[in-house]
Amino acid sequence: MTLVVLRRLACTGAGSRGRDARTFFTLPTLGGLSLQKQYRDSLAFPFSREQVFQVVSDVDRYCEFVPMCVGSKVLQDSLRTDHVLSMNPETHRAESISRRCVQAELVVGYPPFNERYTS
């Protein structure tokens, strides 16, 4: 499995914040000089998709290995069944698809500055 990593360094000037940027404070504008930097790298990831999914789905343990995560917990974990129509014009039958729905809270920061996210 190959993982492509794209990181934006937290050097964003005032007025140049994109929709995906979130900062605690804003740096002054330096005469239109863009402070945004990007880093792109590609590497072979020595784990299977199943192994990666096991780590990502274990939300309760995020604070053990996610940097600056000071707390994580699952608030709700349920199985949802959706009924969808088949896209095959010959059958036009309804199919049931089961999906796992998880609502979790993540606390990120460096004490005393922490933020809570629920998703």
Biopython code that builds the backbone (N, CA, C, O; Angstrom):
import numpy as np
from Bio.PDB.StructureBuilder import StructureBuilder

atoms = [
    (1, "MET", "N", (0.845, -1.169, 0.000)),
    (1, "MET", "CA", (0.000, 0.000, 0.000)),
    (1, "MET", "C", (0.893, 1.236, 0.000)),
    (1, "MET", "O", (1.842, 1.316, 0.780)),
    (2, "THR", "N", (0.596, 2.195, -0.866)),
    (2, "THR", "CA", (1.376, 3.428, -0.933)),
    (2, "THR", "C", (0.567, 4.557, -0.330)),
    (2, "THR", "O", (-0.608, 4.732, -0.651)),
    (3, "LEU", "N", (1.187, 5.307, 0.530)),
    (3, "LEU", "CA", (0.544, 6.421, 1.213)),
    (3, "LEU", "C", (1.174, 7.714, 0.726)),
    (3, "LEU", "O", (2.394, 7.872, 0.783)),
    (4, "VAL", "N", (0.346, 8.645, 0.246)),
    (4, "VAL", "CA", (0.844, 9.938, -0.178)),
    (4, "VAL", "C", (0.564, 10.924, 0.943)),
    (4, "VAL", "O", (-0.574, 11.062, 1.391)),
    (5, "VAL", "N", (1.598, 11.603, 1.388)),
    (5, "VAL", "CA", (1.483, 12.542, 2.497)),
    (5, "VAL", "C", (1.575, 13.953, 1.956)),
    (5, "VAL", "O", (2.530, 14.284, 1.254)),
    (6, "LEU", "N", (0.598, 14.788, 2.269)),
    (6, "LEU", "CA", (0.615, 16.187, 1.880)),
    (6, "LEU", "C", (0.391, 16.996, 3.140)),
    (6, "LEU", "O", (-0.673, 16.915, 3.754)),
    (7, "ARG", "N", (1.384, 17.772, 3.527)),
    (7, "ARG", "CA", (1.299, 18.548, 4.758)),
    (7, "ARG", "C", (1.399, 20.025, 4.429)),
    (7, "ARG", "O", (2.173, 20.430, 3.562)),
    (8, "ARG", "N", (0.614, 20.818, 5.124)),
    (8, "ARG", "CA", (0.742, 22.262, 5.051)),
    (8, "ARG", "C", (1.339, 22.711, 6.358)),
    (8, "ARG", "O", (0.817, 22.411, 7.432)),
    (9, "LEU", "N", (2.420, 23.421, 6.264)),
    (9, "LEU", "CA", (3.055, 23.933, 7.466)),
    (9, "LEU", "C", (2.242, 25.110, 7.987)),
    (9, "LEU", "O", (1.689, 25.875, 7.199)),
    (10, "ALA", "N", (2.165, 25.261, 9.286)),
    (10, "ALA", "CA", (1.321, 26.289, 9.907)),
    (10, "ALA", "C", (1.963, 27.665, 9.833)),
    (10, "ALA", "O", (2.271, 28.268, 10.861)),
    (11, "CYS", "N", (2.167, 28.164, 8.611)),
    (11, "CYS", "CA", (2.736, 29.491, 8.399)),
    (11, "CYS", "C", (1.811, 30.216, 7.437)),
    (11, "CYS", "O", (2.119, 30.328, 6.251)),
    (12, "THR", "N", (0.704, 30.701, 7.920)),
    (12, "THR", "CA", (-0.270, 31.320, 7.051)),
    (12, "THR", "C", (-0.435, 32.771, 7.439)),
    (12, "THR", "O", (-0.702, 33.070, 8.603)),
    (13, "GLY", "N", (-0.285, 33.671, 6.504)),
    (13, "GLY", "CA", (-0.443, 35.094, 6.770)),
    (13, "GLY", "C", (-1.906, 35.496, 6.776)),
    (13, "GLY", "O", (-2.761, 34.745, 6.306)),
    (14, "ALA", "N", (-2.202, 36.677, 7.307)),
    (14, "ALA", "CA", (-3.567, 37.184, 7.367)),
    (14, "ALA", "C", (-4.114, 37.339, 5.956)),
    (14, "ALA", "O", (-3.400, 37.789, 5.060)),
    (15, "GLY", "N", (-5.349, 36.976, 5.754)),
    (15, "GLY", "CA", (-5.988, 37.115, 4.456)),
    (15, "GLY", "C", (-5.680, 35.970, 3.510)),
    (15, "GLY", "O", (-6.299, 35.884, 2.449)),
    (16, "SER", "N", (-4.755, 35.092, 3.847)),
    (16, "SER", "CA", (-4.434, 33.983, 2.945)),
    (16, "SER", "C", (-4.925, 32.654, 3.494)),
    (16, "SER", "O", (-4.561, 31.594, 2.986)),
    (17, "ARG", "N", (-5.758, 32.712, 4.539)),
    (17, "ARG", "CA", (-6.279, 31.473, 5.120)),
    (17, "ARG", "C", (-7.288, 30.841, 4.177)),
    (17, "ARG", "O", (-8.179, 31.525, 3.674)),
    (18, "GLY", "N", (-7.160, 29.550, 3.932)),
    (18, "GLY", "CA", (-8.112, 28.823, 3.116)),
    (18, "GLY", "C", (-9.229, 28.285, 3.994)),
    (18, "GLY", "O", (-9.222, 28.476, 5.210)),
    (19, "ARG", "N", (-10.171, 27.623, 3.383)),
    (19, "ARG", "CA", (-11.288, 27.075, 4.149)),
    (19, "ARG", "C", (-10.839, 25.957, 5.074)),
    (19, "ARG", "O", (-11.475, 25.717, 6.100)),
    (20, "ASP", "N", (-9.748, 25.264, 4.731)),
    (20, "ASP", "CA", (-9.283, 24.157, 5.550)),
    (20, "ASP", "C", (-8.320, 24.607, 6.640)),
    (20, "ASP", "O", (-7.837, 23.776, 7.408)),
    (21, "ALA", "N", (-8.030, 25.902, 6.724)),
    (21, "ALA", "CA", (-7.083, 26.399, 7.723)),
    (21, "ALA", "C", (-7.830, 26.827, 8.978)),
    (21, "ALA", "O", (-8.911, 27.412, 8.906)),
    (22, "ARG", "N", (-7.245, 26.530, 10.115)),
    (22, "ARG", "CA", (-7.802, 26.960, 11.393)),
    (22, "ARG", "C", (-6.645, 27.307, 12.292)),
    (22, "ARG", "O", (-5.777, 26.471, 12.545)),
    (23, "THR", "N", (-6.621, 28.530, 12.779)),
    (23, "THR", "CA", (-5.509, 28.962, 13.594)),
    (23, "THR", "C", (-6.014, 29.566, 14.892)),
    (23, "THR", "O", (-7.165, 29.995, 14.975)),
    (24, "PHE", "N", (-5.161, 29.603, 15.902)),
    (24, "PHE", "CA", (-5.484, 30.241, 17.165)),
    (24, "PHE", "C", (-5.218, 31.745, 17.092)),
    (24, "PHE", "O", (-5.848, 32.522, 17.809)),
    (25, "PHE", "N", (-4.291, 32.155, 16.232)),
    (25, "PHE", "CA", (-3.970, 33.554, 16.060)),
    (25, "PHE", "C", (-3.564, 33.767, 14.609)),
    (25, "PHE", "O", (-3.276, 32.811, 13.889)),
    (26, "THR", "N", (-3.544, 35.027, 14.186)),
    (26, "THR", "CA", (-3.231, 35.365, 12.803)),
    (26, "THR", "C", (-1.944, 36.180, 12.757)),
    (26, "THR", "O", (-1.762, 37.121, 13.530)),
    (27, "LEU", "N", (-1.062, 35.809, 11.846)),
    (27, "LEU", "CA", (0.180, 36.561, 11.657)),
    (27, "LEU", "C", (-0.101, 37.797, 10.805)),
    (27, "LEU", "O", (-1.037, 37.778, 10.005)),
    (28, "PRO", "N", (0.667, 38.855, 10.948)),
    (28, "PRO", "CA", (0.434, 40.062, 10.140)),
    (28, "PRO", "C", (0.800, 39.822, 8.679)),
    (28, "PRO", "O", (1.637, 38.979, 8.359)),
    (29, "THR", "N", (0.153, 40.585, 7.807)),
    (29, "THR", "CA", (0.464, 40.520, 6.383)),
    (29, "THR", "C", (1.812, 41.186, 6.143)),
    (29, "THR", "O", (2.080, 42.269, 6.664)),
    (30, "LEU", "N", (2.656, 40.536, 5.356)),
    (30, "LEU", "CA", (3.999, 41.053, 5.100)),
    (30, "LEU", "C", (4.118, 41.484, 3.644)),
    (30, "LEU", "O", (4.888, 40.904, 2.878)),
    (31, "GLY", "N", (3.353, 42.505, 3.266)),
    (31, "GLY", "CA", (3.442, 43.056, 1.915)),
    (31, "GLY", "C", (3.076, 42.067, 0.829)),
    (31, "GLY", "O", (3.704, 42.063, -0.229)),
    (32, "GLY", "N", (2.077, 41.227, 1.059)),
    (32, "GLY", "CA", (1.633, 40.264, 0.055)),
    (32, "GLY", "C", (2.502, 39.025, -0.031)),
    (32, "GLY", "O", (2.261, 38.172, -0.885)),
    (33, "LEU", "N", (3.495, 38.901, 0.816)),
    (33, "LEU", "CA", (4.377, 37.745, 0.823)),
    (33, "LEU", "C", (3.614, 36.536, 1.339)),
    (33, "LEU", "O", (3.054, 36.582, 2.434)),
    (34, "SER", "N", (3.582, 35.470, 0.579)),
    (34, "SER", "CA", (2.876, 34.262, 0.988)),
    (34, "SER", "C", (3.774, 33.434, 1.911)),
    (34, "SER", "O", (4.908, 33.104, 1.563)),
    (35, "LEU", "N", (3.253, 33.113, 3.073)),
    (35, "LEU", "CA", (4.008, 32.314, 4.036)),
    (35, "LEU", "C", (3.600, 30.853, 4.013)),
    (35, "LEU", "O", (4.101, 30.052, 4.803)),
    (36, "GLN", "N", (2.700, 30.506, 3.118)),
    (36, "GLN", "CA", (2.207, 29.137, 3.069)),
    (36, "GLN", "C", (3.226, 28.237, 2.376)),
    (36, "GLN", "O", (3.704, 28.553, 1.286)),
    (37, "LYS", "N", (3.551, 27.124, 3.011)),
    (37, "LYS", "CA", (4.510, 26.173, 2.452)),
    (37, "LYS", "C", (3.860, 24.797, 2.404)),
    (37, "LYS", "O", (3.018, 24.468, 3.240)),
    (38, "GLN", "N", (4.251, 24.013, 1.439)),
    (38, "GLN", "CA", (3.725, 22.656, 1.321)),
    (38, "GLN", "C", (4.874, 21.668, 1.253)),
    (38, "GLN", "O", (5.967, 21.985, 0.785)),
    (39, "TYR", "N", (4.602, 20.469, 1.726)),
    (39, "TYR", "CA", (5.558, 19.381, 1.688)),
    (39, "TYR", "C", (4.832, 18.168, 1.148)),
    (39, "TYR", "O", (3.766, 17.816, 1.653)),
    (40, "ARG", "N", (5.374, 17.527, 0.148)),
    (40, "ARG", "CA", (4.731, 16.356, -0.438)),
    (40, "ARG", "C", (5.741, 15.225, -0.484)),
    (40, "ARG", "O", (6.892, 15.410, -0.880)),
    (41, "ASP", "N", (5.284, 14.047, -0.068)),
    (41, "ASP", "CA", (6.163, 12.891, -0.035)),
    (41, "ASP", "C", (5.334, 11.651, -0.312)),
    (41, "ASP", "O", (4.140, 11.628, -0.015)),
    (42, "SER", "N", (5.929, 10.654, -0.857)),
    (42, "SER", "CA", (5.265, 9.382, -1.128)),
    (42, "SER", "C", (6.128, 8.277, -0.551)),
    (42, "SER", "O", (7.350, 8.284, -0.699)),
    (43, "LEU", "N", (5.479, 7.322, 0.111)),
    (43, "LEU", "CA", (6.253, 6.245, 0.704)),
    (43, "LEU", "C", (5.452, 4.951, 0.701)),
    (43, "LEU", "O", (4.222, 4.967, 0.669)),
    (44, "ALA", "N", (6.155, 3.850, 0.733)),
    (44, "ALA", "CA", (5.503, 2.544, 0.818)),
    (44, "ALA", "C", (5.136, 2.301, 2.274)),
    (44, "ALA", "O", (5.986, 2.388, 3.161)),
    (45, "PHE", "N", (3.882, 2.000, 2.510)),
    (45, "PHE", "CA", (3.375, 1.794, 3.859)),
    (45, "PHE", "C", (3.380, 0.292, 4.125)),
    (45, "PHE", "O", (2.681, -0.443, 3.428)),
    (46, "PRO", "N", (4.140, -0.190, 5.102)),
    (46, "PRO", "CA", (4.328, -1.627, 5.280)),
    (46, "PRO", "C", (3.191, -2.342, 6.026)),
    (46, "PRO", "O", (3.427, -3.361, 6.674)),
    (47, "PHE", "N", (1.956, -1.814, 5.938)),
    (47, "PHE", "CA", (0.839, -2.431, 6.628)),
    (47, "PHE", "C", (-0.305, -2.653, 5.655)),
    (47, "PHE", "O", (-0.440, -1.918, 4.677)),
    (48, "SER", "N", (-1.124, -3.652, 5.914)),
    (48, "SER", "CA", (-2.278, -3.923, 5.059)),
    (48, "SER", "C", (-3.394, -2.930, 5.369)),
    (48, "SER", "O", (-3.366, -2.255, 6.398)),
    (49, "ARG", "N", (-4.371, -2.845, 4.477)),
    (49, "ARG", "CA", (-5.516, -1.962, 4.704)),
    (49, "ARG", "C", (-6.272, -2.366, 5.964)),
    (49, "ARG", "O", (-6.753, -1.507, 6.702)),
    (50, "GLU", "N", (-6.376, -3.654, 6.210)),
    (50, "GLU", "CA", (-7.079, -4.138, 7.397)),
    (50, "GLU", "C", (-6.371, -3.697, 8.681)),
    (50, "GLU", "O", (-7.024, -3.318, 9.654)),
    (51, "GLN", "N", (-5.043, -3.747, 8.682)),
    (51, "GLN", "CA", (-4.286, -3.319, 9.856)),
    (51, "GLN", "C", (-4.454, -1.816, 10.092)),
    (51, "GLN", "O", (-4.610, -1.380, 11.232)),
    (52, "VAL", "N", (-4.422, -1.031, 9.027)),
    (52, "VAL", "CA", (-4.598, 0.414, 9.148)),
    (52, "VAL", "C", (-6.005, 0.716, 9.649)),
    (52, "VAL", "O", (-6.183, 1.586, 10.502)),
    (53, "PHE", "N", (-7.008, 0.010, 9.129)),
    (53, "PHE", "CA", (-8.388, 0.231, 9.576)),
    (53, "PHE", "C", (-8.541, -0.083, 11.061)),
    (53, "PHE", "O", (-9.245, 0.638, 11.767)),
    (54, "GLN", "N", (-7.905, -1.130, 11.544)),
    (54, "GLN", "CA", (-7.985, -1.472, 12.962)),
    (54, "GLN", "C", (-7.451, -0.343, 13.840)),
    (54, "GLN", "O", (-8.029, -0.037, 14.882)),
    (55, "VAL", "N", (-6.356, 0.271, 13.422)),
    (55, "VAL", "CA", (-5.782, 1.371, 14.203)),
    (55, "VAL", "C", (-6.686, 2.596, 14.144)),
    (55, "VAL", "O", (-6.960, 3.218, 15.170)),
    (56, "VAL", "N", (-7.151, 2.946, 12.940)),
    (56, "VAL", "CA", (-7.973, 4.140, 12.771)),
    (56, "VAL", "C", (-9.323, 3.997, 13.476)),
    (56, "VAL", "O", (-9.840, 4.978, 14.009)),
    (57, "SER", "N", (-9.891, 2.818, 13.488)),
    (57, "SER", "CA", (-11.210, 2.634, 14.099)),
    (57, "SER", "C", (-11.169, 2.507, 15.618)),
    (57, "SER", "O", (-12.224, 2.497, 16.251)),
    (58, "ASP", "N", (-9.999, 2.410, 16.216)),
    (58, "ASP", "CA", (-9.872, 2.293, 17.670)),
    (58, "ASP", "C", (-9.758, 3.690, 18.298)),
    (58, "ASP", "O", (-8.711, 4.061, 18.829)),
    (59, "VAL", "N", (-10.846, 4.447, 18.227)),
    (59, "VAL", "CA", (-10.868, 5.846, 18.653)),
    (59, "VAL", "C", (-10.502, 6.001, 20.129)),
    (59, "VAL", "O", (-9.827, 6.961, 20.501)),
    (60, "ASP", "N", (-10.937, 5.077, 20.959)),
    (60, "ASP", "CA", (-10.670, 5.191, 22.401)),
    (60, "ASP", "C", (-9.181, 5.233, 22.729)),
    (60, "ASP", "O", (-8.806, 5.710, 23.800)),
    (61, "ARG", "N", (-8.328, 4.748, 21.836)),
    (61, "ARG", "CA", (-6.890, 4.706, 22.102)),
    (61, "ARG", "C", (-6.105, 5.794, 21.377)),
    (61, "ARG", "O", (-4.875, 5.794, 21.434)),
    (62, "TYR", "N", (-6.784, 6.730, 20.691)),
    (62, "TYR", "CA", (-6.098, 7.791, 19.953)),
    (62, "TYR", "C", (-5.107, 8.552, 20.822)),
    (62, "TYR", "O", (-4.012, 8.886, 20.370)),
    (63, "CYS", "N", (-5.486, 8.828, 22.067)),
    (63, "CYS", "CA", (-4.601, 9.637, 22.921)),
    (63, "CYS", "C", (-3.288, 8.919, 23.224)),
    (63, "CYS", "O", (-2.360, 9.537, 23.745)),
    (64, "GLU", "N", (-3.191, 7.632, 22.911)),
    (64, "GLU", "CA", (-1.947, 6.888, 23.121)),
    (64, "GLU", "C", (-0.943, 7.092, 21.989)),
    (64, "GLU", "O", (0.257, 6.912, 22.192)),
    (65, "PHE", "N", (-1.422, 7.471, 20.787)),
    (65, "PHE", "CA", (-0.487, 7.552, 19.663)),
    (65, "PHE", "C", (-0.683, 8.751, 18.733)),
    (65, "PHE", "O", (0.145, 8.963, 17.847)),
    (66, "VAL", "N", (-1.736, 9.536, 18.900)),
    (66, "VAL", "CA", (-1.935, 10.720, 18.066)),
    (66, "VAL", "C", (-1.296, 11.919, 18.769)),
    (66, "VAL", "O", (-1.644, 12.218, 19.911)),
    (67, "PRO", "N", (-0.369, 12.608, 18.101)),
    (67, "PRO", "CA", (0.303, 13.758, 18.736)),
    (67, "PRO", "C", (-0.692, 14.826, 19.168)),
    (67, "PRO", "O", (-1.636, 15.138, 18.443)),
    (68, "MET", "N", (-0.475, 15.372, 20.337)),
    (68, "MET", "CA", (-1.268, 16.445, 20.937)),
    (68, "MET", "C", (-2.715, 16.056, 21.232)),
    (68, "MET", "O", (-3.535, 16.928, 21.522)),
    (69, "CYS", "N", (-3.040, 14.782, 21.165)),
    (69, "CYS", "CA", (-4.373, 14.312, 21.543)),
    (69, "CYS", "C", (-4.324, 13.991, 23.033)),
    (69, "CYS", "O", (-3.597, 13.094, 23.459)),
    (70, "VAL", "N", (-5.097, 14.724, 23.818)),
    (70, "VAL", "CA", (-5.072, 14.516, 25.264)),
    (70, "VAL", "C", (-6.286, 13.726, 25.755)),
    (70, "VAL", "O", (-6.374, 13.403, 26.940)),
    (71, "GLY", "N", (-7.210, 13.416, 24.869)),
    (71, "GLY", "CA", (-8.366, 12.614, 25.256)),
    (71, "GLY", "C", (-9.169, 12.199, 24.047)),
    (71, "GLY", "O", (-9.276, 12.949, 23.077)),
    (72, "SER", "N", (-9.737, 11.006, 24.100)),
    (72, "SER", "CA", (-10.590, 10.519, 23.026)),
    (72, "SER", "C", (-11.547, 9.485, 23.589)),
    (72, "SER", "O", (-11.159, 8.636, 24.392)),
    (73, "LYS", "N", (-12.809, 9.562, 23.159)),
    (73, "LYS", "CA", (-13.771, 8.558, 23.605)),
    (73, "LYS", "C", (-14.906, 8.451, 22.600)),
    (73, "LYS", "O", (-15.279, 9.427, 21.949)),
    (74, "VAL", "N", (-15.447, 7.244, 22.488)),
    (74, "VAL", "CA", (-16.586, 6.992, 21.626)),
    (74, "VAL", "C", (-17.844, 7.344, 22.411)),
    (74, "VAL", "O", (-18.065, 6.825, 23.505)),
    (75, "LEU", "N", (-18.666, 8.226, 21.851)),
    (75, "LEU", "CA", (-19.903, 8.626, 22.502)),
    (75, "LEU", "C", (-21.059, 7.720, 22.110)),
    (75, "LEU", "O", (-21.925, 7.416, 22.931)),
    (76, "GLN", "N", (-21.071, 7.287, 20.843)),
    (76, "GLN", "CA", (-22.146, 6.434, 20.343)),
    (76, "GLN", "C", (-21.591, 5.548, 19.241)),
    (76, "GLN", "O", (-20.866, 6.017, 18.364)),
    (77, "ASP", "N", (-21.931, 4.281, 19.287)),
    (77, "ASP", "CA", (-21.489, 3.313, 18.279)),
    (77, "ASP", "C", (-22.701, 2.469, 17.908)),
    (77, "ASP", "O", (-23.222, 1.726, 18.739)),
    (78, "SER", "N", (-23.150, 2.584, 16.656)),
    (78, "SER", "CA", (-24.362, 1.867, 16.260)),
    (78, "SER", "C", (-24.227, 1.344, 14.835)),
    (78, "SER", "O", (-23.355, 1.766, 14.075)),
    (79, "LEU", "N", (-25.108, 0.422, 14.500)),
    (79, "LEU", "CA", (-25.165, -0.143, 13.159)),
    (79, "LEU", "C", (-26.419, 0.400, 12.491)),
    (79, "LEU", "O", (-27.519, 0.254, 13.024)),
    (80, "ARG", "N", (-26.265, 1.023, 11.331)),
    (80, "ARG", "CA", (-27.391, 1.622, 10.617)),
    (80, "ARG", "C", (-27.609, 0.855, 9.320)),
    (80, "ARG", "O", (-26.658, 0.534, 8.608)),
    (81, "THR", "N", (-28.878, 0.564, 9.020)),
    (81, "THR", "CA", (-29.217, -0.128, 7.786)),
    (81, "THR", "C", (-29.930, 0.840, 6.851)),
    (81, "THR", "O", (-30.949, 1.428, 7.215)),
    (82, "ASP", "N", (-29.395, 1.003, 5.655)),
    (82, "ASP", "CA", (-29.999, 1.852, 4.635)),
    (82, "ASP", "C", (-30.557, 0.971, 3.528)),
    (82, "ASP", "O", (-29.975, -0.059, 3.191)),
    (83, "HIS", "N", (-31.681, 1.378, 2.969)),
    (83, "HIS", "CA", (-32.280, 0.660, 1.851)),
    (83, "HIS", "C", (-32.076, 1.494, 0.596)),
    (83, "HIS", "O", (-32.489, 2.652, 0.538)),
    (84, "VAL", "N", (-31.441, 0.906, -0.401)),
    (84, "VAL", "CA", (-31.153, 1.617, -1.644)),
    (84, "VAL", "C", (-31.682, 0.821, -2.820)),
    (84, "VAL", "O", (-31.801, -0.402, -2.751)),
    (85, "LEU", "N", (-32.000, 1.517, -3.900)),
    (85, "LEU", "CA", (-32.441, 0.850, -5.116)),
    (85, "LEU", "C", (-31.233, 0.455, -5.940)),
    (85, "LEU", "O", (-30.254, 1.198, -6.023)),
    (86, "SER", "N", (-31.306, -0.716, -6.548)),
    (86, "SER", "CA", (-30.230, -1.193, -7.398)),
    (86, "SER", "C", (-30.147, -0.317, -8.649)),
    (86, "SER", "O", (-31.170, 0.114, -9.182)),
    (87, "MET", "N", (-28.938, -0.063, -9.106)),
    (87, "MET", "CA", (-28.751, 0.739, -10.308)),
    (87, "MET", "C", (-28.909, -0.095, -11.581)),
    (87, "MET", "O", (-28.899, 0.451, -12.684)),
    (88, "ASN", "N", (-29.054, -1.400, -11.435)),
    (88, "ASN", "CA", (-29.233, -2.281, -12.581)),
    (88, "ASN", "C", (-30.660, -2.125, -13.107)),
    (88, "ASN", "O", (-31.603, -2.444, -12.383)),
    (89, "PRO", "N", (-30.857, -1.639, -14.354)),
    (89, "PRO", "CA", (-32.213, -1.402, -14.872)),
    (89, "PRO", "C", (-33.043, -2.679, -15.023)),
    (89, "PRO", "O", (-34.268, -2.604, -15.111)),
    (90, "GLU", "N", (-32.400, -3.844, -15.055)),
    (90, "GLU", "CA", (-33.139, -5.097, -15.225)),
    (90, "GLU", "C", (-33.759, -5.576, -13.916)),
    (90, "GLU", "O", (-34.792, -6.247, -13.937)),
    (91, "THR", "N", (-33.153, -5.247, -12.785)),
    (91, "THR", "CA", (-33.653, -5.773, -11.510)),
    (91, "THR", "C", (-34.515, -4.774, -10.743)),
    (91, "THR", "O", (-35.559, -5.154, -10.212)),
    (92, "HIS", "N", (-34.109, -3.524, -10.672)),
    (92, "HIS", "CA", (-34.830, -2.486, -9.914)),
    (92, "HIS", "C", (-35.308, -2.988, -8.563)),
    (92, "HIS", "O", (-36.474, -2.814, -8.210)),
    (93, "ARG", "N", (-34.430, -3.598, -7.822)),
    (93, "ARG", "CA", (-34.827, -4.113, -6.504)),
    (93, "ARG", "C", (-34.124, -3.314, -5.411)),
    (93, "ARG", "O", (-33.080, -2.700, -5.632)),
    (94, "ALA", "N", (-34.719, -3.344, -4.245)),
    (94, "ALA", "CA", (-34.142, -2.646, -3.100)),
    (94, "ALA", "C", (-33.112, -3.551, -2.428)),
    (94, "ALA", "O", (-33.328, -4.754, -2.286)),
    (95, "GLU", "N", (-32.013, -2.971, -2.025)),
    (95, "GLU", "CA", (-30.983, -3.704, -1.312)),
    (95, "GLU", "C", (-30.746, -3.031, 0.029)),
    (95, "GLU", "O", (-30.916, -1.820, 0.168)),
    (96, "SER", "N", (-30.353, -3.824, 1.008)),
    (96, "SER", "CA", (-30.044, -3.280, 2.324)),
    (96, "SER", "C", (-28.532, -3.219, 2.499)),
    (96, "SER", "O", (-27.819, -4.177, 2.200)),
    (97, "ILE", "N", (-28.062, -2.087, 2.984)),
    (97, "ILE", "CA", (-26.635, -1.904, 3.245)),
    (97, "ILE", "C", (-26.485, -1.520, 4.707)),
    (97, "ILE", "O", (-27.090, -0.551, 5.165)),
    (98, "SER", "N", (-25.677, -2.283, 5.440)),
    (98, "SER", "CA", (-25.435, -1.978, 6.850)),
    (98, "SER", "C", (-24.143, -1.182, 6.977)),
    (98, "SER", "O", (-23.130, -1.509, 6.359)),
    (99, "ARG", "N", (-24.196, -0.125, 7.794)),
    (99, "ARG", "CA", (-23.034, 0.730, 8.010)),
    (99, "ARG", "C", (-22.845, 0.966, 9.497)),
    (99, "ARG", "O", (-23.812, 1.117, 10.244)),
    (100, "ARG", "N", (-21.606, 0.995, 9.911)),
    (100, "ARG", "CA", (-21.285, 1.306, 11.297)),
    (100, "ARG", "C", (-21.191, 2.820, 11.437)),
    (100, "ARG", "O", (-20.453, 3.471, 10.697)),
    (101, "CYS", "N", (-21.928, 3.375, 12.374)),
    (101, "CYS", "CA", (-21.917, 4.822, 12.624)),
    (101, "CYS", "C", (-21.326, 5.066, 14.009)),
    (101, "CYS", "O", (-21.812, 4.532, 15.007)),
    (102, "VAL", "N", (-20.284, 5.871, 14.056)),
    (102, "VAL", "CA", (-19.598, 6.151, 15.316)),
    (102, "VAL", "C", (-19.575, 7.656, 15.534)),
    (102, "VAL", "O", (-19.198, 8.416, 14.642)),
    (103, "GLN", "N", (-19.978, 8.082, 16.722)),
    (103, "GLN", "CA", (-19.829, 9.474, 17.109)),
    (103, "GLN", "C", (-18.800, 9.503, 18.224)),
    (103, "GLN", "O", (-18.934, 8.788, 19.217)),
    (104, "ALA", "N", (-17.770, 10.332, 18.062)),
    (104, "ALA", "CA", (-16.667, 10.347, 19.020)),
    (104, "ALA", "C", (-16.279, 11.773, 19.364)),
    (104, "ALA", "O", (-16.545, 12.712, 18.614)),
    (105, "GLU", "N", (-15.643, 11.910, 20.517)),
    (105, "GLU", "CA", (-15.133, 13.204, 20.960)),
    (105, "GLU", "C", (-13.616, 13.105, 21.060)),
    (105, "GLU", "O", (-13.074, 12.137, 21.593)),
    (106, "LEU", "N", (-12.946, 14.122, 20.536)),
    (106, "LEU", "CA", (-11.498, 14.166, 20.554)),
    (106, "LEU", "C", (-11.074, 15.478, 21.207)),
    (106, "LEU", "O", (-11.569, 16.544, 20.843)),
    (107, "VAL", "N", (-10.162, 15.400, 22.168)),
    (107, "VAL", "CA", (-9.636, 16.592, 22.833)),
    (107, "VAL", "C", (-8.189, 16.751, 22.369)),
    (107, "VAL", "O", (-7.355, 15.871, 22.582)),
    (108, "VAL", "N", (-7.905, 17.894, 21.730)),
    (108, "VAL", "CA", (-6.594, 18.143, 21.146)),
    (108, "VAL", "C", (-6.027, 19.418, 21.746)),
    (108, "VAL", "O", (-6.757, 20.388, 21.954)),
    (109, "GLY", "N", (-4.739, 19.423, 22.023)),
    (109, "GLY", "CA", (-4.117, 20.652, 22.509)),
    (109, "GLY", "C", (-2.892, 20.379, 23.338)),
    (109, "GLY", "O", (-2.374, 19.264, 23.409)),
    (110, "TYR", "N", (-2.457, 21.443, 23.956)),
    (110, "TYR", "CA", (-1.337, 21.383, 24.870)),
    (110, "TYR", "C", (-1.777, 22.171, 26.093)),
    (110, "TYR", "O", (-1.903, 23.395, 26.034)),
    (111, "PRO", "N", (-2.012, 21.472, 27.204)),
    (111, "PRO", "CA", (-2.575, 22.153, 28.392)),
    (111, "PRO", "C", (-1.804, 23.412, 28.722)),
    (111, "PRO", "O", (-0.573, 23.398, 28.701)),
    (112, "PRO", "N", (-2.483, 24.489, 29.022)),
    (112, "PRO", "CA", (-3.906, 24.619, 29.337)),
    (112, "PRO", "C", (-4.786, 24.907, 28.123)),
    (112, "PRO", "O", (-5.978, 25.164, 28.298)),
    (113, "PHE", "N", (-4.253, 24.877, 26.898)),
    (113, "PHE", "CA", (-5.031, 25.173, 25.699)),
    (113, "PHE", "C", (-5.510, 23.883, 25.054)),
    (113, "PHE", "O", (-4.734, 23.191, 24.395)),
    (114, "ASN", "N", (-6.771, 23.559, 25.236)),
    (114, "ASN", "CA", (-7.360, 22.354, 24.664)),
    (114, "ASN", "C", (-8.620, 22.717, 23.885)),
    (114, "ASN", "O", (-9.318, 23.672, 24.224)),
    (115, "GLU", "N", (-8.899, 21.952, 22.847)),
    (115, "GLU", "CA", (-10.138, 22.108, 22.086)),
    (115, "GLU", "C", (-10.789, 20.752, 21.951)),
    (115, "GLU", "O", (-10.111, 19.735, 21.809)),
    (116, "ARG", "N", (-12.114, 20.743, 21.997)),
    (116, "ARG", "CA", (-12.902, 19.509, 21.866)),
    (116, "ARG", "C", (-13.567, 19.475, 20.497)),
    (116, "ARG", "O", (-14.108, 20.480, 20.037)),
    (117, "TYR", "N", (-13.524, 18.325, 19.856)),
    (117, "TYR", "CA", (-14.167, 18.116, 18.573)),
    (117, "TYR", "C", (-15.081, 16.901, 18.698)),
    (117, "TYR", "O", (-14.688, 15.871, 19.247)),
    (118, "THR", "N", (-16.283, 17.028, 18.194)),
    (118, "THR", "CA", (-17.202, 15.890, 18.145)),
    (118, "THR", "C", (-17.528, 15.640, 16.683)),
    (118, "THR", "O", (-17.893, 16.557, 15.948)),
    (119, "SER", "N", (-17.394, 14.407, 16.281)),
    (119, "SER", "CA", (-17.648, 14.057, 14.895)),
    (119, "SER", "C", (-18.239, 12.673, 14.827)),
    (119, "SER", "O", (-18.531, 12.180, 13.737)),
]
sb = StructureBuilder()
sb.init_structure("model")
sb.init_model(0)
sb.init_chain("A")
sb.init_seg("    ")
for serial, (resi, resn, name, xyz) in enumerate(atoms, 1):
    if name == "N":
        sb.init_residue(resn, " ", resi, " ")
    sb.init_atom(name, np.array(xyz, "f"), 0.0, 1.0, " ", f" {name:<3s}", serial, name[0])
structure = sb.get_structure()
